[in-house]
Amino acid sequence: MTRLRSAVGIFLATAALCLTSATSAQAATGTLTVNGEQMINPHDGACFSWPKKGLNIKNKTNRDVVVYRGTNCTGDVGQVVPPGKSAKAPRGLSVKVRR
């Protein structure tokens, strides 16, 4: 019986250690609004694209948002919108939440 208790104790301790050391995907906290579309707690590194140039950005997250002049977060960086700020990006086509 003592061996069974020891084995159960070791299993539980190992499981607890695994759970506390596991990393989860991180997300920005807050709301990112681009052209009226809201993304709540967007994941770090997430890219959002629009079909036409011209983005109206409201960054109410705790991360920087990078504006790209190409689709799928490619091409030149147009600007960076810091947390709590708003910006217009007339040549922007996509945005990425900075890690």
N, C-alpha and C positions, 0 to 999 in steps of 0.2 A: 504494500500500500504506500510505503514511503517513496518508492521509485515512481509510482504513478503520480503522486503529488509533485515530486521534483520535475518530472517530465512536463506536467501541466504548467507548472510555474515557469519553466524555461520557455515553453511555447508562448505563454502569455507575455513574458518579458520581451521575447523576440518580436512578436506581433506588434507590441506597443512601440518598440524601437523603429520598426519599419514604417509604421504610420506617422510617427513624428518626424522621420527623416525624409519622407517622400516629398518631392516638390510638385506643386501643381502649376498649371498654366496661370500666369499672372495677367491681370487685367487692370486697365485704368479704372479709377473710381470716378463716377460722374457721368455726365451726358455730353456727347459730341453731336452737334447739329450741323449738317451740311445741306444747304439748299432746302431747308425745312424738314429733312429726314433725320430722325433722331436715332442714335446708337447709344444704348445704355451700357455702361461698363465695358467698352470695347476692349478686346484683347490686345496686349502689347504686340506690336508688329503687324496688326491687322491693316489691310489696305482696302480702301473704298474708292471706286471709280465712277465717273459720270460720263455720259455720252457727249456732252457739249461743254465747251470751255466756259469758265466763269463759275466760281464757287463762292458762296457766302457761308463763312465758317464761324460757329460759336463753340469755343472750346471750354466747356465747364467740367473738365476732367482734371486729374492731378498729373497729367503727362503732356509733353509737347506734342503738337500735331504738325507733321511736315507736309507741305503742299508740293506736288510734282506737276510739271507741265506736260507729262506724258501719261498715258493710261497705265493701269496696273502698277502705279508707283515707280515709273521709269522716267528717264529723261532728267532734265535739269530740275533742281530744287528751286521753287519759286520763292518760298518763304517758310518760316517756322512760326506757328501760332502757340504762344506759351499758355499754360494753364490759366483759366479765368479771363482770357482775352477773346476778342472777336476780330475777324479780318475778312476783307474781300480779296479774292484772287482771280482777276479777270482772265488770266491765261491758264489757270489751274484746271486739271482734269482728274486728279486723284489725290488722296490724302492717306498718310500712314501715321498710326499712333506710335510714337517713339518709346522705346523701352527704357 
